[in-house]
Amino acid sequence: MKAKEFDEKFDANKADIIDQLDTASVKRPNREQKRVNVDFPTWMIESLDNEAARLGVTRQSIIKVWLAERLESLPSVKDK
């Protein structure tokens, strides 16, 4: 399908265009993951686990959210 035809179908909302996309090769920019190991004191792990349980999320999720919030508050990260 030509780009013009694809755009017309999308704009006209005439057809479901998701079938026309190759979703197997889609990548989100700046979302690649890299594993890191971090050592935390026991009291910190316990506090993280308690808060994660209270919110109904995993320890990893709460760490990611809190780090992301902190990093987004930095002026150097907001510009990216």
Residue pairs with C-beta under 8 A, 6 or more apart in sequence:
1 20
6 17
6 20
9 15
9 17
9 20
10 17
30 80
40 48
45 59
48 59
48 62
48 63
49 59
51 62
52 58
52 59
52 61
52 62
55 62
57 65
71 77
72 78
